[in-house]
Amino acid sequence: MKDDFITRWLPFWTVLRRELSRFWGIKRQTILGPLLETYLYISIFGAALGSQINQLDGYRYIIFIIPGLLMMSFAINTFVNNSFSMLQQKLQRAIDDQLASPVSNTEILAAFGLGGIVRATIILIIAFTTAKVLLPDLPLEHPIMFVLSFLLIGLFFSMAGVLVGLRAEKFDDLTLYQTFVLQPLIFLGGVFYSASLLPEPFETLTRFNPIYYMINTVRYSMLGSADVKPWISLSVIGTVGVILLIINYRLFNKGYKLRS
């Protein structure tokens, strides 16, 4: 029984271990760098700007923006890790060895996806713990919702990263997606403000941004209130994440831009 279990999961674990070793080997760049960036956002926007804004939706401004900053850090690191790793494997033709090995396409896809989630989760735990120490009144009203939110957000951005990595042909392509697609969607999703403050038609347009729902479900899990009901946010995030998963699964099975 034990030997069967090891034989079944060894191929998946082998690919996943390579992914974990890749980002952990350069942890000053992949872990410490994003943490510093998150702390700078909290310091600049929370402390400096927060001194000029008394409250937002009934919360101190620094408390209000922390859920969005945690989500932003988690999302960007999941996306960057997976897109970079996928493109790197393609350019180095290391993906050829994996496709020729007795590892199924499903296991390769799962390992690539999980690698980014693990990296982002490490950063999330450290950032949240630090924020809690510095701000003892930082609430966490719904812990289960908090975990569920990040699981679904991780699914979305891990699959988005894999998809972009599949489509990209050079590293400039990754920068293009991150700079002109991902970051604008995040900043326009309500990290630093409540969408209810926007005039029409901008408030309505914001609701077509899937990241708006991600920020709101994290904000609800921590603060207990948000602009959107949590079950609506979770439904939107889960649906879009599953769609990306199906797309990637089909592309992997077709060998899309994987086989030379």
KOLSELUM-837686 format. One record per residue: x, y, z of N, C-alpha, C in turn; residue number from 0. Coordinates in Angstrom, 2 decimals. Each point is the difference from the previous one (the first is absolute). Example, Ala and Ser with C-alpha at 12.3 -4.5 7.8 and 13.67 -1.06 7.14 Angstrom:
% residues 2
13.19_-5.69_7.80_-0.89_1.19_0.00_0.90_1.20_0.00_0
-0.35_1.05_-0.72_0.82_1.19_0.06_-0.77_1.09_0.73_1
//
This chain:
% residues 260
0.83_-1.21_0.00_-0.83_1.21_0.00_0.87_1.26_0.00_0
1.01_0.00_0.89_0.88_1.15_0.08_0.80_0.18_-1.28_1
0.48_-1.13_-0.55_0.77_0.08_-1.25_-0.85_0.51_-1.15_2
-1.27_-0.41_-0.04_-0.91_0.48_-1.04_-0.23_1.50_0.12_3
-0.12_0.46_1.23_-0.21_1.44_0.22_1.21_0.80_-0.47_4
1.20_-0.47_0.36_1.22_0.69_-0.40_0.14_0.01_-1.52_5
-0.26_-1.16_-0.60_0.11_-0.10_-1.46_-0.98_0.93_-0.70_6
-1.20_0.14_0.58_-1.03_0.83_-0.61_0.36_1.48_0.05_7
0.55_0.47_1.12_0.21_1.43_0.19_1.43_0.46_-0.23_8
0.93_-0.93_-0.19_1.39_0.39_-0.19_0.23_0.89_-1.22_9
-0.60_-0.29_-1.16_0.21_0.88_-1.16_-0.45_1.44_0.26_10
-1.18_0.14_0.59_-0.52_1.34_0.32_0.92_0.71_0.99_11
0.42_-0.70_1.05_0.84_0.60_1.02_1.36_0.40_-0.58_12
0.51_-0.77_-0.94_1.29_0.31_-0.61_-0.05_1.34_-0.73_13
-1.05_0.22_-0.79_-0.15_1.27_-0.72_-0.25_1.15_0.98_14
-0.85_-0.25_0.99_-0.30_1.04_0.98_1.25_0.38_0.79_15
0.79_-1.00_0.39_1.22_0.28_0.77_0.96_0.86_-0.81_16
0.07_-0.23_-1.30_0.86_0.83_-0.84_-0.49_1.44_0.00_17
-1.33_0.18_-0.05_-0.56_1.34_0.03_0.29_0.71_1.32_18
-0.15_-0.74_1.11_0.26_0.59_1.31_1.48_0.35_0.17_19
0.86_-0.89_-0.47_1.44_0.23_0.12_0.43_1.21_-0.83_20
-0.67_0.21_-1.13_0.37_1.10_-0.88_-0.17_1.34_0.69_21
-1.18_0.25_0.60_-0.21_1.31_0.61_0.67_0.10_1.38_22
0.13_-1.13_0.71_0.64_0.06_1.32_1.50_0.21_-0.12_23
0.59_-0.42_-1.10_1.43_0.20_-0.21_0.38_1.45_-0.16_24
-0.95_0.84_-0.38_0.25_1.44_-0.15_-1.02_0.76_0.85_25
-0.13_-0.41_1.27_-1.06_0.54_0.86_0.15_1.48_0.30_26
1.21_0.54_-0.09_0.12_1.45_0.18_-0.74_0.77_-1.09_27
-0.06_-0.59_-1.18_-0.71_0.63_-1.11_-1.48_-0.38_0.00_28
-0.31_-1.24_0.28_-1.38_-0.49_-0.14_-0.83_0.15_1.27_29
0.63_0.11_1.16_-0.74_0.12_1.26_0.23_1.36_0.66_30
1.26_0.35_0.24_0.29_1.24_0.72_-0.35_1.24_-0.82_31
0.25_-0.04_-1.31_-0.34_1.15_-0.85_-1.48_0.35_0.02_32
-0.89_-0.97_-0.27_-1.44_0.30_0.06_-0.48_0.42_1.38_33
0.62_-0.55_1.07_-0.37_0.42_1.35_0.33_1.47_0.22_34
1.18_0.41_-0.43_0.40_1.40_0.14_-0.95_0.91_-0.77_35
-0.39_-0.43_-1.19_-0.93_0.80_-0.81_-1.34_0.17_0.72_36
-0.50_-1.08_0.61_-1.27_0.07_0.73_0.11_0.94_1.19_37
1.11_-0.08_0.75_0.19_0.87_1.15_0.08_1.47_-0.43_38
0.61_0.26_-1.16_0.08_1.37_-0.49_-1.38_0.54_-0.34_39
-0.84_-0.84_-0.61_-1.37_0.43_-0.31_-0.75_0.33_1.29_40
0.15_-0.86_1.01_-0.69_0.25_1.27_0.49_1.29_0.63_41
1.32_0.21_-0.04_0.58_1.19_0.62_-0.41_1.29_-0.72_42
0.13_-0.03_-1.34_-0.25_1.22_-0.77_-1.49_0.32_-0.06_43
-0.80_-0.99_-0.44_-1.42_0.28_-0.17_-0.76_-0.06_1.32_44
0.41_-0.92_0.88_-0.71_-0.14_1.26_0.35_1.07_1.01_45
1.29_0.16_0.27_0.43_0.94_1.03_-0.05_1.45_-0.49_46
0.64_0.24_-1.16_0.07_1.38_-0.49_-1.36_0.51_-0.47_47
-0.61_-0.72_-0.95_-1.29_0.43_-0.52_-1.10_-0.17_1.03_48
0.13_-1.03_0.84_-1.01_-0.25_1.03_-0.12_1.13_1.00_49
1.10_0.76_0.20_-0.06_1.12_0.93_-0.87_1.13_-0.54_50
-0.24_0.00_-1.32_-0.84_1.03_-0.62_-1.44_-0.46_-0.19_51
-0.23_-1.31_0.14_-1.34_-0.56_-0.15_-0.41_-0.62_1.33_52
-1.03_0.51_0.58_-0.40_-0.46_1.33_-0.49_-1.43_-0.04_53
-1.11_-0.24_-0.71_-0.58_-1.34_-0.10_-0.55_-0.23_-1.39_54
-0.12_-1.28_-0.34_-0.62_-0.39_-1.27_-0.88_-1.21_0.29_55
-1.28_0.15_-0.29_-0.99_-1.04_0.30_0.01_-0.40_1.47_56
0.32_0.96_0.87_-0.05_-0.26_1.43_1.27_-0.57_0.60_57
1.06_-0.13_-0.79_1.28_-0.56_0.48_1.11_1.00_-0.22_58
1.01_-0.09_0.86_1.20_0.79_-0.24_0.55_-0.35_-1.38_59
0.54_1.00_-0.68_0.41_-0.23_-1.39_1.04_-1.10_-0.11_60
0.97_-0.05_0.90_1.03_-1.02_-0.08_-0.58_-1.40_0.19_61
-1.02_-0.11_0.85_-0.69_-1.29_0.19_-0.78_-0.35_-1.26_62
-0.62_0.99_-0.63_-0.84_-0.24_-1.17_0.81_-0.54_-1.18_63
1.23_0.50_-0.19_0.75_-0.38_-1.21_0.81_-1.29_0.16_64
0.23_-0.45_1.24_0.85_-1.18_0.19_-0.57_-1.25_-0.69_65
-1.31_-0.30_0.06_-0.50_-1.17_-0.74_0.33_0.06_-1.49_66
-0.17_1.18_-0.61_0.32_0.13_-1.41_1.48_-0.15_-0.29_67
0.84_0.51_0.90_1.45_-0.12_-0.19_0.45_-1.46_0.13_68
-0.60_-0.73_0.94_0.32_-1.42_0.14_-0.41_-0.76_-1.25_69
-1.19_0.31_-0.51_-0.47_-0.66_-1.22_0.89_0.34_-1.18_70
0.40_1.27_-0.10_0.85_0.44_-1.11_1.34_-0.72_0.02_71
0.61_-0.08_1.17_1.29_-0.69_0.12_-0.13_-1.47_-0.35_72
-1.04_-0.64_0.51_-0.23_-1.42_-0.27_-0.22_-0.23_-1.49_73
-0.81_0.83_-0.62_-0.33_-0.17_-1.41_1.22_0.19_-0.89_74
0.75_1.08_0.22_1.14_0.29_-0.86_1.07_-1.08_0.12_75
0.26_-0.46_1.22_1.05_-1.00_0.18_-0.40_-1.36_-0.56_76
-1.26_-0.35_0.10_-0.46_-1.25_-0.62_0.14_0.08_-1.51_77
-0.46_1.09_-0.56_0.04_0.19_-1.46_1.43_0.03_-0.51_78
0.85_0.82_0.62_1.38_0.16_-0.47_0.76_-1.31_0.10_79
-0.15_-0.70_1.11_0.71_-1.27_0.18_-0.34_-0.99_-1.11_80
-1.28_-0.18_-0.27_-0.41_-1.02_-0.96_0.29_0.39_-1.44_81
-0.23_1.25_-0.33_0.27_0.43_-1.38_1.50_-0.05_-0.30_82
0.83_0.46_0.95_1.45_-0.02_-0.20_0.51_-1.43_-0.09_83
-0.45_-0.86_0.90_0.47_-1.38_0.02_-0.38_-0.73_-1.28_84
-1.23_0.21_-0.46_-0.45_-0.68_-1.21_0.82_0.45_-1.21_85
0.20_1.31_-0.14_0.77_0.51_-1.14_1.45_-0.47_0.08_86
0.57_0.03_1.19_1.38_-0.45_0.17_0.17_-1.46_-0.41_87
-0.94_-0.84_0.40_0.07_-1.42_-0.37_-0.10_-0.18_-1.52_88
-0.81_0.84_-0.64_-0.13_-0.09_-1.45_1.28_0.44_-0.71_89
0.55_1.12_0.44_1.19_0.54_-0.68_1.21_-0.91_0.20_90
0.09_-0.62_1.16_1.12_-0.91_0.27_-0.27_-1.41_-0.51_91
-1.20_-0.21_-0.56_-0.44_-1.31_-0.50_-0.01_-1.06_1.08_92
-0.01_0.42_1.27_-0.11_-0.97_1.09_-1.39_-0.62_0.03_93
-0.98_0.71_-0.56_-1.35_-0.54_-0.02_-0.09_-1.25_-0.87_94
0.92_-0.12_-0.96_0.01_-1.19_-0.86_0.24_-1.26_0.81_95
0.93_0.08_0.96_0.29_-1.17_0.84_-1.20_-0.38_0.85_96
-0.72_1.01_0.49_-1.17_-0.29_0.84_-1.12_-0.63_-0.83_97
-0.19_0.50_-1.22_-1.05_-0.55_-0.86_0.34_-1.43_-0.43_98
1.29_-0.30_-0.11_0.42_-1.35_-0.40_0.08_-0.96_1.17_99
-0.09_0.52_1.22_0.09_-0.83_1.20_-1.37_-0.62_0.30_100
-0.04_-0.99_0.90_-1.28_-0.62_0.36_-0.83_0.86_0.95_101
-0.04_1.29_-0.26_-0.81_0.94_0.78_-1.13_0.48_-0.89_102
-1.21_-0.13_0.46_-1.14_0.39_-0.83_-0.06_1.51_-0.15_103
-0.67_0.46_-1.05_-0.18_1.44_-0.21_-0.75_0.64_1.17_104
-0.93_-0.74_0.57_-0.75_0.51_1.14_0.92_0.24_1.19_105
0.92_-0.92_0.24_0.92_0.15_1.12_0.97_1.15_-0.23_106
0.47_0.17_-1.23_0.89_1.12_-0.30_-0.72_1.32_0.21_107
-1.22_0.10_-0.51_-0.79_1.22_0.16_-0.26_0.29_1.48_108
-0.36_-1.02_0.76_-0.27_0.18_1.42_1.25_0.45_0.75_109
1.15_-0.58_-0.34_1.25_0.36_0.68_0.40_1.44_-0.30_110
-0.11_0.41_-1.27_0.30_1.38_-0.36_-0.94_0.95_0.74_111
-1.28_-0.33_0.03_-0.97_0.87_0.65_0.23_0.11_1.49_112
0.29_-1.12_0.64_0.17_-0.01_1.46_1.28_0.69_0.43_113
1.02_-0.03_-0.84_1.26_0.65_0.35_-0.18_1.48_0.31_114
-0.74_0.70_-0.84_-0.23_1.42_0.22_-0.86_0.26_1.23_115
-0.96_-0.87_0.25_-0.87_0.17_1.17_0.80_-0.15_1.29_116
0.91_-0.97_0.03_0.83_-0.21_1.19_0.87_1.23_0.27_117
0.64_0.51_-1.05_0.84_1.20_0.16_-0.83_1.17_0.52_118
-1.14_0.25_-0.60_-0.84_1.14_0.40_-0.56_-0.20_1.41_119
-0.27_-1.25_0.39_-0.54_-0.27_1.34_1.04_0.31_1.06_120
1.26_-0.33_-0.25_1.07_0.33_0.95_0.06_1.50_0.21_121
-0.04_0.76_-1.09_0.04_1.46_0.09_-1.23_0.52_0.73_122
-1.16_-0.57_-0.30_-1.26_0.43_0.63_0.05_-0.20_1.51_123
0.47_-1.16_0.45_0.03_-0.30_1.43_0.93_0.96_0.74_124
1.18_0.24_-0.57_0.95_0.91_0.64_-0.55_1.43_0.02_125
-0.58_0.44_-1.12_-0.52_1.36_-0.08_-1.18_0.20_0.95_126
-0.91_-0.98_0.05_-1.16_0.12_0.89_0.45_0.00_1.47_127
0.94_-0.88_0.35_0.48_-0.07_1.38_0.65_1.31_0.41_128
0.82_0.56_-0.89_0.65_1.27_0.29_-1.02_1.12_0.17_129
-0.99_0.04_-0.89_-1.04_1.03_0.09_-0.78_-0.13_1.31_130
-0.24_-1.23_0.41_-0.74_-0.24_1.25_0.80_0.45_1.21_131
1.32_-0.20_-0.05_0.85_0.45_1.11_0.03_1.53_0.07_132
0.13_0.64_-1.16_0.06_1.46_-0.03_-1.35_0.64_0.25_133
-1.07_-0.70_-0.38_-1.36_0.52_0.19_-0.82_-1.05_0.74_134
0.10_-0.03_1.32_-0.71_-1.03_0.79_-1.51_0.00_-0.21_135
-0.57_1.14_-0.42_-1.44_0.07_-0.22_-0.41_-0.44_-1.40_136
0.96_-0.52_-0.80_-0.34_-0.50_-1.33_-0.91_-1.22_0.14_137
-1.22_0.07_-0.50_-0.95_-1.10_0.24_0.14_-1.14_-1.01_138
-0.50_-1.15_0.38_-0.18_-1.14_-0.89_-1.32_-0.65_0.40_139
-1.09_0.56_-0.55_-1.34_-0.36_0.44_-0.40_-1.41_-0.43_140
0.43_-0.42_-1.18_-0.43_-1.30_-0.54_1.22_-0.78_-0.50_141
0.69_-0.70_0.89_1.24_-0.70_-0.40_-0.21_-1.03_-1.11_142
-1.10_-0.74_0.06_-0.25_-1.01_-1.03_-0.21_0.67_-1.36_143
-0.74_1.08_-0.02_-0.20_0.75_-1.23_1.33_0.55_-0.51_144
0.86_0.41_0.91_1.32_0.53_-0.35_0.81_-1.06_-0.75_145
0.03_-1.21_0.54_0.74_-1.09_-0.63_-0.62_-0.38_-1.34_146
-1.32_-0.12_-0.03_-0.70_-0.37_-1.23_0.22_1.05_-1.10_147
-0.01_1.26_0.39_0.21_1.08_-0.98_1.35_-0.14_-0.67_148
1.03_-0.22_0.80_1.34_-0.09_-0.58_0.21_-1.30_-0.77_149
-0.70_-1.05_0.35_0.07_-1.22_-0.80_-0.53_0.25_-1.42_150
-1.15_0.68_-0.08_-0.58_0.28_-1.31_0.81_1.06_-0.77_151
0.50_1.00_0.73_0.85_0.99_-0.65_1.27_-0.66_-0.52_152
0.54_-0.93_0.79_1.19_-0.74_-0.43_-0.27_-0.81_-1.25_153
-1.15_-0.63_-0.06_-0.37_-0.77_-1.19_-0.02_0.91_-1.23_154
-0.63_1.15_0.14_-0.12_0.93_-1.14_1.37_0.46_-0.48_155
0.83_0.52_0.90_1.26_0.60_-0.43_1.06_-1.05_-0.33_156
-0.08_-1.16_0.59_0.95_-1.06_-0.38_-0.29_-0.46_-1.43_157
-1.28_-0.14_-0.33_-0.34_-0.41_-1.36_0.22_1.15_-1.00_158
-0.23_1.23_0.44_0.28_1.15_-0.88_1.49_0.09_-0.30_159
0.83_-0.25_1.02_1.44_0.03_-0.21_0.47_-1.09_-0.94_160
-0.54_-1.20_0.17_0.35_-1.10_-0.90_-0.42_0.32_-1.43_161
-1.19_0.54_-0.17_-0.51_0.33_-1.34_0.88_1.05_-0.68_162
0.36_1.04_0.73_0.86_1.03_-0.57_1.38_-0.57_-0.32_163
0.51_-0.86_0.89_1.28_-0.64_-0.26_-0.03_-0.88_-1.24_164
-1.13_-0.65_-0.23_-0.15_-0.82_-1.20_0.01_0.86_-1.26_165
-0.70_1.12_0.04_-0.13_0.85_-1.18_1.26_0.82_-0.27_166
0.73_0.36_1.05_1.15_0.88_-0.16_1.13_-0.70_-0.75_167
0.74_0.80_-0.73_1.15_-0.52_-0.74_1.32_0.62_0.47_168
-0.08_1.09_0.76_1.19_0.62_0.59_-0.42_0.69_1.29_169
1.00_0.35_0.82_-0.30_0.56_1.32_-0.65_1.37_-0.08_170
0.21_0.71_-1.10_-0.67_1.29_-0.18_-1.52_-0.18_-0.06_171
-0.44_-1.14_-0.49_-1.44_-0.27_-0.06_-0.60_-0.06_1.40_172
0.74_-0.58_0.95_-0.49_-0.08_1.38_-0.13_1.39_0.61_173
1.01_0.84_-0.25_-0.05_1.37_0.50_-1.19_0.75_-0.58_174
-0.29_-0.25_-1.26_-1.13_0.65_-0.65_-1.31_-0.35_0.69_175
-0.21_-1.28_0.26_-1.24_-0.43_0.67_-0.09_0.57_1.40_176
1.10_-0.04_0.74_-0.02_0.45_1.39_-0.21_1.51_0.09_177
0.65_0.76_-0.88_-0.05_1.45_0.07_-1.29_0.59_-0.55_178
-0.48_-0.56_-1.11_-1.13_0.62_-0.69_-1.33_-0.73_0.20_179
0.03_-1.17_0.64_-1.24_-0.72_0.26_-0.22_-0.23_1.48_180
0.94_-0.71_0.64_-0.20_-0.40_1.38_-0.03_1.17_0.98_181
1.03_0.82_-0.02_0.08_1.08_0.98_-1.12_1.03_-0.15_182
-0.37_0.43_-1.23_-1.14_0.91_-0.10_-1.30_-0.61_0.54_183
-0.24_-1.29_-0.28_-1.21_-0.64_0.52_0.00_-0.03_1.52_184
1.16_-0.24_0.61_0.09_-0.05_1.45_-0.25_1.38_0.60_185
0.69_1.01_-0.52_-0.15_1.34_0.57_-1.41_0.56_-0.23_186
-0.62_-0.37_-1.12_-1.36_0.47_-0.28_-1.06_-0.88_0.64_187
0.43_-1.04_0.72_-0.95_-0.91_0.65_-0.43_0.44_1.38_188
0.62_1.08_0.52_-0.43_0.52_1.30_0.94_-0.31_1.14_189
1.29_-0.15_-0.28_0.96_-0.25_1.08_0.04_1.18_0.97_190
0.04_1.21_-0.53_0.21_1.18_0.83_-1.27_0.83_0.20_191
-1.13_-0.48_-0.49_-1.24_0.76_0.14_-1.19_-0.95_-0.08_192
-1.14_0.52_0.35_-1.25_-0.76_-0.13_-0.66_0.39_-1.32_193
-0.41_-1.00_-0.76_-0.63_0.26_-1.30_-1.29_0.80_0.15_194
-0.61_-0.06_1.18_-1.24_0.75_0.21_0.22_1.50_-0.03_195
1.25_0.43_0.11_0.31_1.44_-0.05_0.11_0.52_-1.43_196
0.08_-0.91_-0.97_0.18_0.40_-1.39_-1.31_0.48_-0.61_197
0.08_1.01_-0.87_-1.21_0.43_-0.72_-0.30_-0.96_-1.14_198
-1.21_0.04_-0.47_-0.35_-0.79_-1.19_0.60_0.66_-1.24_199
0.42_-0.76_-1.00_-0.19_-1.45_-0.15_1.15_-0.83_0.56_200
0.95_0.66_0.73_1.21_-0.70_0.43_-0.30_-1.06_1.06_201
-0.99_0.25_0.86_-0.35_-1.02_1.00_-0.53_-1.26_-0.68_202
-0.83_0.18_-1.02_-0.54_-1.16_-0.73_1.10_-0.71_-0.77_203
0.89_0.75_-0.64_1.09_-0.61_-0.75_0.92_-0.81_0.90_204
0.18_0.46_1.23_0.86_-0.72_0.95_-0.52_-1.40_0.27_205
-1.31_-0.18_-0.08_-0.59_-1.31_0.30_0.28_-1.03_-1.09_206
0.54_0.42_-1.13_0.41_-0.95_-1.04_1.45_-0.46_0.19_207
0.64_0.51_1.01_1.38_-0.35_0.31_-0.02_-1.15_1.02_208
0.47_-1.19_-0.36_-0.04_-1.13_0.95_0.81_0.25_1.26_209
1.03_0.83_-0.08_0.83_0.25_1.18_-0.76_0.82_1.03_210
-0.98_0.76_-0.45_-0.88_0.73_0.92_-0.66_-0.96_0.98_211
-0.43_-1.15_-0.48_-0.66_-0.99_0.85_0.99_-0.70_0.92_212
1.23_-0.16_-0.45_1.03_-0.62_0.84_0.33_0.91_1.19_213
0.18_1.28_-0.29_0.29_0.95_1.07_-1.14_0.05_0.99_214
-1.21_-0.04_-0.48_-1.16_0.11_0.88_-0.20_-1.24_0.86_215
0.30_-1.18_-0.53_-0.20_-1.19_0.82_1.06_-0.07_1.10_216
1.23_0.45_-0.29_1.03_0.06_1.04_-0.35_1.06_1.03_217
-0.47_1.14_-0.48_-0.38_1.09_0.91_-1.15_-0.44_0.91_218
-0.95_-0.74_-0.57_-1.11_-0.48_0.83_0.50_-1.00_1.05_219
0.90_-0.89_-0.40_0.48_-1.02_0.95_0.78_0.62_1.16_220
0.63_1.16_-0.25_0.77_0.65_1.06_-0.81_1.04_0.77_221
-0.72_0.84_-0.71_-0.68_1.12_0.65_-1.46_-0.30_0.34_222
-0.58_-0.98_-0.70_-1.40_-0.34_0.26_-0.98_0.74_-0.86_223
0.49_0.85_-0.91_-0.88_0.73_-0.91_0.74_0.27_-1.29_224
-0.75_0.16_-1.09_0.58_0.27_-1.31_-1.08_0.53_-0.92_225
0.40_0.41_-1.20_-0.95_0.56_-0.97_-0.86_-1.05_-0.66_226
0.46_-1.27_0.03_-0.70_-1.09_-0.69_-0.24_-1.14_1.00_227
-1.12_-0.67_-0.12_-0.27_-1.15_0.87_1.04_-1.08_-0.26_228
0.49_-0.64_1.07_1.12_-0.94_-0.16_-0.30_-1.18_-0.90_229
-1.24_-0.51_0.01_-0.29_-1.17_-0.83_0.03_0.37_-1.49_230
-0.33_1.25_-0.32_0.10_0.46_-1.39_1.47_0.07_-0.41_231
0.83_0.58_0.87_1.43_0.11_-0.30_0.64_-1.37_-0.18_232
-0.29_-0.93_0.91_0.59_-1.33_-0.10_-0.47_-0.72_-1.27_233
-1.24_0.20_-0.38_-0.52_-0.64_-1.21_0.70_0.51_-1.24_234
0.21_1.32_-0.06_0.68_0.59_-1.15_1.44_-0.49_-0.09_235
0.71_0.05_1.14_1.41_-0.41_0.01_0.14_-1.47_-0.37_236
-0.84_-0.85_0.62_0.08_-1.43_-0.27_-0.32_-0.34_-1.44_237
-0.99_0.67_-0.57_-0.39_-0.28_-1.38_1.11_0.36_-0.97_238
0.56_1.19_0.16_1.07_0.44_-0.90_1.24_-0.88_0.18_239
0.30_-0.39_1.23_1.15_-0.86_0.25_-0.14_-1.36_-0.65_240
-1.18_-0.59_0.08_-0.25_-1.30_-0.62_0.09_0.09_-1.52_241
-0.49_1.10_-0.56_0.10_0.20_-1.46_1.47_0.02_-0.44_242
0.84_0.73_0.74_1.43_0.04_-0.33_0.64_-1.38_0.16_243
-0.42_-0.74_1.01_0.52_-1.36_0.21_-0.32_-0.90_-1.18_244
-1.23_0.07_-0.48_-0.42_-0.82_-1.14_0.78_0.39_-1.26_245
0.18_1.30_-0.21_0.76_0.47_-1.17_1.42_-0.54_0.05_246
0.66_0.13_1.15_1.37_-0.48_0.13_0.09_-1.52_-0.18_247
-0.98_-0.71_0.53_0.00_-1.46_-0.12_-0.05_-0.41_-1.47_248
-0.85_0.66_-0.76_-0.11_-0.32_-1.43_1.25_0.39_-0.76_249
0.59_1.14_0.34_1.22_0.44_-0.68_1.16_-0.95_0.30_250
0.08_-0.47_1.23_1.05_-0.95_0.36_-0.17_-1.30_-0.78_251
-1.22_-0.45_-0.09_-0.23_-1.26_-0.72_0.31_0.14_-1.50_252
-0.17_1.20_-0.54_0.31_0.24_-1.41_1.49_0.27_-0.21_253
0.71_0.24_1.11_1.42_0.36_-0.12_0.21_1.39_-0.53_254
-0.94_0.92_0.27_0.01_1.35_-0.54_1.28_0.73_0.40_255
0.83_0.33_-0.98_1.27_0.72_0.20_0.92_-0.69_1.00_256
-0.19_-1.30_0.18_0.85_-0.76_0.91_1.00_-0.88_-0.75_257
-0.46_-0.57_-1.09_0.86_-0.90_-0.77_0.59_0.72_-1.20_258
1.30_-0.11_-0.13_0.68_0.66_-1.11_-0.24_-0.75_-1.30_259
//
